Amino acid sequence: MAVIASCYFGYELIFVFPVLHGADVLILNYLLIVSEILCTIFSVYLYYSVFCAIEWKCPAYEKLRKHPFVTLQIPVFNEPFKVVKSTLKSAVNQDYPRDRYEVIVADDTEDKNKVKKLERLCKHLGVKYFHRKHRRGFKAGALNDVLKHSKGKYIALLDADDMPEPGFISHVVSVIAKDEKIAVVQTRNAERNDGYNIVTGIGRIMRDLFFVAIQKSKDMRRLSIFCGSGGLIRRDLLEKNGGWPEDTVTEDIDMTTSLLADGYYTAFANPIKCRGLLSPTFSGFVKQTYRWAHGTTRTFLLRWKLILKIPGFWRKLEHFLSTMTYVLGPAMLFIDAILITHLVTKIPIFHMYEARTVWMFGLFFTLSAFFSLLYVQLCDKNIELKRIIVYIFAMYGLAINFTRAVMSAVLNKKISFFKTPRDNKQKENRLRVLKRFLPEMLLGIISVSVGLINISNPTYAPQASWVIFFGTGFLVAPMLALRYG
């Protein structure tokens, strides 16, 4: 893939660009090729991760002789009582000695009735309960506030909807105890409602890509990302870094960056799992990915000097890619906008001169994404082609969402911590949904229309085909939002 991409871009720059003249033409073409190079880098990295995952070996579980004290922290904010109850029951039923770990709930819930019910449940289960009347620092702030009440040598984290397997604490402690340089152990975040609808199916594939391929690949270089739930961290290192960072909304990747820069390693333990709930509404899924994109990009902007301190050139490069992932949104948006401009104004672009290479390149990378998705579903023995196809188009539909988040992070705009909806009982008004996804709808209609107008012209047919493909992806977003909320 890397060789084909290098040949493609090399040919365009060496043989095609010299025949292009005019400032407007060159600007448009350079913007296009830079955007395509960015997309290519991440496509190659994804495929590379899949091949690494095939060779990855799970850390062997060794029965513990000593049981260091562990604090299991669970942040809660306005969660359904039944959801938190299931999580707490799983948390107190670990196969780790009960006198060697404690469970703490850090509650920011605003409903007084829920607060009373949860407090009673915690008392019944022997769980420590702390409630805040403010939301300073959101999730990171809540965790920092209960850290002073925690007794553990290690701090384990669960989201309010996570149901850890009984061996969760034993497995992560056995991995982290092997090496003093291991700062964090992350387990597989799985799901218990992936078959609810197509939106949870999309969420499942996104998680599969990350945990089945990318995390395993990164673990081979001791670069696994701590995901804020289903993981364990050394308390002394957490305190050394001043607690969880509150200036980004993805405190997990932020802390991972600081630890890696200090020369520590991270580890990934699978198949042990913590099963959570995926958003069943597309609007909720979009808001959740917006937070991820904003926080991850913010981490890159704030911590790039720390990333430069990570030992090893390739490890630095890989973590840079991890924190820059969401620039794919602006890159895809640029490609579509430039192709539309080209088809409307007839400003020449390098795609005009070698139509066959465009088709080969585009299809090759689209199919590589398809086979990567197919592989991760094969690993979980849960193959649904419909999910894969919808996922690919939905990612194009999320390009505007990612672009907004990246721009918001660049401009340092503050965002509130969004709580992922656990059900779709309260669907929004259709007009409000349409208003929110109006940019995607308009860009989709424009892309498809411009593509159809030019599809019959042999000179512009390849570009028109890809514009229609992009436009279809943009239209998938409002369609899913109207159907599933």
N, C-alpha and C positions, 0 to 999 in steps of 0.2 A: 504493500500500500504506500509506504514511504517513497519507494523508488518510482512508482507510477506517478505519484503526486509531484515529485521533484522533476520528472521528465515533462509533465504537463505544464507546470509553471515555468520551468526553464525554457521550454519551446516558445511559450507565449511571450516571455520577456525578451528573449534573444532574437526571435525571427518575426514576431507579429508586431510588437510595440514600436519598432523603428518605422513602420509604415503609417503609424497614427500621428496626426499632426493637429495642432490647435490646443490652447490651454484648457478649454472646456472638455475636449475629448480626452486629453491625458489625465485630467483630474478625475473624471468619471471612471476611466479604466484603472487607475491606480487604486482608487477606493474599492472598486470591484475585486481586484486581485488580492488586496490586503484582507478583505472580508472573506474571500474564498480560502485564503491561506489559514486564517484563524479557524474556520470550520474544519479544514483538513487536519490541522494539528490535533484538535479534540477528537475527530473521527479515528485517526490513527491511534491515539492514546486509548480510546475505548476498546478498539480491537486488540491492542497490545495487552490490555488488562484482562480480556477474555482468555487469551492464550496463557498468561501468567496464572490465572485462576485454575486452569486445567492442571498445572504442576504444583499448585499450593497444597501444603500438608497442614492439617489442623494440629495445633499444639496438643500433645498427649496429656490426658488428665491423670494426675498422680494423686493418690489418696493422701490427704493431709495428716501429718503427725502432730502438728501444732495448729491451733485455731486462733489466729490473731483477732482482736475485737474489731468488728465492722459496724459502721453506722449506715443504715439504708434510708436515704432521704427521698421523700415523695412530695414535690411541689403540686399544689392544687389551686385552681382558680375557677369557680363557678361550674364545677363538673357535676354531671348527674350522679346522684347518691349511689345508685346501683353500680355504676362504673367504678367509682372509687372503692366501694365495698369489695368488689371482686379483686381489685389490685391489692388491697390490704390483706385479704385472706390468703392470697398467694404469697405475699411478702412475709407473713408470720409463719408460714408452713414450709420453710426451707429445710433441707436436710443438714444444714449447718447447726451446731449446738445452739440451742435457744438462748443460753446464758452468755454466748459469745457474740451476739449481734443484737442491735436495737433498731427499731423502725421509728422514724420521725416524719410527721406530716407538717409541711410548711404551707399554711393555708392563707390564701388571699381572697377567699370567697366573700361576696358582698351580700348574699341572701342570709339573713339572720336565722331563718328556719333550717337552712342547709348547714349552717355553722353548728347549731345545737345538735343536729342529728349526727354530724360527722364527729363532733367532740365526744358524744356518747359512745359511738362505735369504737373510737380509738381507745377509750377507757376500758371498754369491754374486751378488746383484743390485746391490751397491754402495749399500746402504741403511744409514743409521746406526741402531743399535739400543741402546735403553736399557731396562733392566728394574728395576722396583721390588719390594721385598719387603713393602711395605705398600700400603694403598689410601687413604691420607690425601687427602681432597678428591675422591676418585673420579676421574671423567673430567677435571674441571677441574684437580684437583691434579696429575694425570699430565701434562697439557699445560703447566701452569705449571713443572713440574720440568724439562721438556725445552726450555723457551723459552731458557734460558741457554746451551744448546748449539746454538741455531739461528742461522744467519748471514743469513737473508733479511730484506730490507726489508719484504716482505709475508709473511704467514703464511696458508697455505691449509690447510684441514682436510678430512679424509675420515674417515668411520666405517670400521670394520674390514671391513665387507661391501660398501663402495661401489666400483663400477667406473667411474671417470670416463672420459668420451669423450676421445680424443686431443687435442682442442682446448680442454680444460678450462682449463688454466693460461693459455694465450694469450688466451682470451676474457675471463676475469675480470680479467686484468692490463690489457687494452685498455680495459675499462670504467672501472676505478678510476683509471687514469692520466689520464683526461680532465679530472678535476676534483679538486683538493686537498681539497674539502669532502666528497667521497665516502669514507666510512670503511670500508664493508663492501660486498662484492658477493656475492649469493647466487644459486646456479643451481638449476635444477629437480631435486629429488630424485625420481628415477623408481624403477622396480622391475623385477626380472627374474623374479619368481615370482608375479605377480598372478593367474595362471590356475591356481594350484596347488589351491585349494579356495575355498569361499565366504568363509572368514575373510580370506584374502589379498585377495579381491575387495572386501570391506568396507574393508580397509586402503587399497586402491588408490583407492577413491572418496573416502575421507577426505583422502588426499594430493592427489587431483585437485582437490577443493574448495579446498584451501589454495593449491596452486601454480598451478592453471589460472585461478582466480578471485580469491581474496583477495590473494595476493602481487602479482598484476598490478595490481589496484586500488590497493593500498598503494604500489606503485612509482610510480604517477602523482602521488603526494604525497611521494615520496622517503621512505617509511616502511616499506620492506620489512623483514621480520623475518629476522635471521640465524639459521639453523637448526642450527648446530653441526656441519654436514657439508656438503660440496659448496659451500664458500664461501671468501672471501678477506678478510682484515682487515689494516689497516695496523699494522705492528709497533709504531711509536712511540705510537700511540693505545692499543694493548693494554697497553703498559708504563705509559703515563700513568695508566691506570685501575687499576693494581696487578695486572695479569694477569687471568685468568679468575676470576670470583667463585665461591667455594667454599661459600657459605652458602645456595645454592639448588641444586636438582638440574637446573635448566634454565638453565645458565650462558649459553646463547646469547641468549635473549630478555632476560636480565638485562643483558648487555653491550650489546645493541642499545639498551635504554632509556638507559643511561649515555651512549652516543655521541650519541643524538638530543637528550638534554638539554644536551649541550655544543655543540649547534648544527650537528652534522655530519649528513650525509645517508647513506642506504643505497640500494642499487640491486639490481635483479633482472635476471638475464641468462637468457634462454630463447630458443631451444630447446636450448642446451647442457645435457647431463644427466649425473648421476651415478646409476648404477643400483645399488640396494641390495636387500636381502632383507627382505620383510615377514614378520611372525610368522605361521606357519601354524596356531598353536593359539589358541583364543579366550581361554584363561587368560592366555597371554603377551600378547595384544593388550590385554586388560583391565589388566594390570599396567603395560604401557607407557603407556597413556592415563592411568592413575592418576599416574604420574610426571610426565607433561606437565601434568595438572591441578594437582597439588600444587605443582610448580615455578613454573608461570605465576601461580598465585594468590599464592604466596609473593613473587614479584617485585612484584606489585601492592602487597602489604602493606608490603614493605620499601622500595620505590622510588617510591611515589606522589608524594612531593615532587619527585623528579627529573622525573616525567612532567609536572608543572605547569610545569617550566622549558622544555619543548619549544616552540619558536617556533610561533605560530599556534594560534588557538582550536580549529579543526576537526582539526588534527593532534594536539593534546593529547587531544581527545575520542576520536579514532579509536584512539590508542594505549591509552587507558583501556579501551576496549572490547576491545582485543586481550588485555590482561592480565586482564580480568574474564570472559572467554569462558565459563569453566567454572562460573560461578554458574548457568548454564542447568540444570545437574543438580539443585541444590536447588530451583530454580523449578519444574521439571517435577514433582519429587517433592511439592512443596507443593500444586500444582494437583490431582494425583491424590488426595492425602490429604484435602484439603478437600472434594472432590467425594464421596469415600467417606463422610466424616463427615456431609455434607449428606444423602446417600441413606439412611444408617442412622438418623440422629437426626431427620431432616426439618426441621432448622434451615433457614430460607429463605435462598437466595442469589439474587443478581441475575439469574442465568441462567434462573430460573423464569419471569420476567416477559416475556421477549422471546426465545422459543425460536428463532425464525427468524434473528435476528441472530447467535445462538450458532452455528447451523449454517453460516451464510454465512461468519462470521469464521473458524471452525475449518477448514472445507474450503478456504477461500481460502489460508490460510497453510500448510496441509498440501500443497496443490497447488503453491504457490510453491516449497516445498522440493523437491518432485518435479521441477519443471521446471528448477530450478537444477542438480540432479544430472544431469538429462538433458542439459543444455547442456554440462557439463564432460566428459561421456562423448562427446558429439558432437565436441568439440574434439580428443579423442584417437582418434576413429573406432573406438570400442570400446564399443558400446551393449549392455548387458544389463539388461533390466527387472527380472529376478529380483534382481540385485545391488542395484538402487535400492530396491526394496521391502524387502528384508532389512535394508539399511542404515538405512532410516527407523525400522523397528521396533527394530533393535539400539541405536540412539541412545537410545530410551526405556529399553531394558534397561540402558544404561550410566549412567542418571541416578543410581542409588544409588552406583555406583563414583565418579562425579564428586563427589557429595555427601560421601562419605567423604574424598576427597582434599582438597576445599575446607576441610572442618572440621579435617582434620589440619594443613593449612597455617595456618589461623587460630589453632589451639592451639599452633603452632610445634613440632609433633612431627617428629623427625628420621626420615628414611627412607633406606634404602640405595639405591644406584644399581642399578636393575634392568637386566640384560642381556637384550635381546630374543632369544628362541630362534630359531635359524635352520632348525630342522626339528621334526617332531612324532614323532620316533622314541621318545621317552620320555614316554608319556602317563601322567597321574596316575591313581590309583585313583578309580573312579567315586564312591565314597562321599566321598572328600576333595573332589572337584569339587562334589558336591551340597551339602556342608557350607559351602563357600566361597560358593556362590550361593544359599544358603538364604533370605536376605532378599528377593532378587529373586523367588524361587519363591513364597514366602509372600505377598508383596505382589501378585504377578500373580494367584494363585488367589483372594485376597480381592477384588481389583478386578473380575475377571471374574464371580465369584459375585454380588457386590453389584449389578453392572450387569445381569446376567441377571434377578435378582429384581425389579428396578424397571423393566425395559425396556418392559413392557406398560402402564405407567401413563403417560398422555399428559403429565402434569405433570412427570414425571421422566425421560421417555424420552431427551431430548437429552443430559442429564447422564450418564445410564446408558450411552448409546452411546459417549461419550468415555471413560468409565471402563473399558469393555470394550476400547477401542482401546489405552489406556494399559496395561492388564493384559496384553494380548497381547504388547506390547513388552517388558514385564518378564519374561515367560515365555520370550521368545526367547533371553535371555542364558544361563540354565541349559541350554536345549536345545542351543545352539551349543557350550557348554562340554562337555556330555556327548558330543556327536557328534565334536568335533574336539580335545578335550583342553583 
